[in-house]
Amino acid sequence: MKSLEHIIAGLDGLEQELARTAVERDRRGGHAAEQKELLRQHGLLLLSVPREYGGVGASWPEILDIVRRIARVDSAMAHLLAFQTLQISGVIAYGSPEQKQRYLGDTVSLNHWWGNSANPADPRLRAIEKDGALVLQGSKGFCSGTLGSYRLLTTAIHEASGKMLIAVLPTDRAGITIHDDWDPIGQRQTDSTSVSFEQVALDWSEVLHRPESLATPYLSLRGVLAQLILVNLYLGIAEGALQEARDYTLNQGRPWFASGVERAADDPYVVHRYAEMHLQIVAARALADQAGHVLQTAWRTGPDLSAGQRGRTALAVAEAKVFAHRAALAVSQELFDVCGARATKAGLGLDRFWRNARTHTLHDPIDYKLRDIGRYALELRLPEPTLYS
């Protein structure tokens, strides 16, 4: 296993390799098996596995910084990596000691990808009790990273109680079908397919969170972590868009005829727009970093986390998400104003930043983050725990 220092030292080369094919792969879409293998060989799949189980044991700020770096050049691969860490976090938070030893140990020994079929907004998958075990029947949508995965983290509605359970099962279990139906305008290689479950056997020993288990502030923190992952994906897209725009302006940009300057970089209106883009990213980055440290403190607190601590963490992440959301959309659009008409050439692929940002920022409505922030600003009400806040 590679150390965190070794992983970070090799990130420049990994980013360059991903960037080399990013435009063509974005156009083609489909499953990026070769690039996923690069991430696996680089040691990134074990970032969030604690050291006591043989993993890297990186902190969330360290992990999210790596996600952000990769998102600058390839937000689809960053998405897959981020969701790998998110599924592992579910085992850490919900698993029994035996389950952690089994699933985290296998993750290290096999260095395998996790798939996500735990979309909390999709209640179509049901868990039906049968002969002392469970049977899964139904489907899930937006199941990122399922193709090429070894195990899935999934949620289902327990038929008898109407409550949700969280479970782990092998991707190749009989009755599981991954449908190749992911065809969006952006994030085209996240394999966010639908998955159907036809009489899939599930043993109670594979259930991490039983329907009768109590909800706690710590256990609900995983939803806040998922939101912070999106913050860093959006911020990485904004940073990547700015870098591409800067390179184009300095090396290929042409000044407008009425500007009276010889270089596009000397046009005062262009300079002004770069200042605005820079400021949006600086503000978003500061809030993202702050939220990362707040979440890390809450995560380390563990089961003793109070409702107030959890609420303040959710608020910090909501604040960061609003700024990152706006920065990703604004900078990825504004880059065309500073680069000009020739920058719309399809072969450059500069539109991928906006398409990726627009696709992913629709994950959940930003208006509800503003509602939570507004309630706090007005009445000091902390966000209530939900699957998205």
Buried (B, 14 or more C-beta within 10 A) or exposed (E): EBEBEEBBEBBEEBBEBBBEBBBEBBEEBEBBEEBBEBBBEBBBBBBBBBEEBBBBBBBBBBBBBBBBBBBBBBBBBBBBBBBBBBBBBBBBBBBEEEBBEBBBBBBBEEBBBBBBBBBEEBBBBBBBEEEEBBBBBBBBBBBBBBBBBBBBBBBBBBBEEEBBBBBBBEBEBEEBEBEEEBEBEBBBBBBBBBBBBEEBBBEEEBBBBBBEBEEBBBBBBBBBBBBBBBBBBBBBBBBBBBBBBBEBBEEEBBBEEEBEEEEBBEBEEBEEBBEEBEEBBEBBBEBBBBBBEBBBBBBEBEEEBEEEBBBBBBBBBBBBBBBBBBBBBBBBBBBBEBBBEEBEEEEBBBBBBBBBBBBBBEBBEBEBBBBBBEBBEEEEEBBEBBBBB
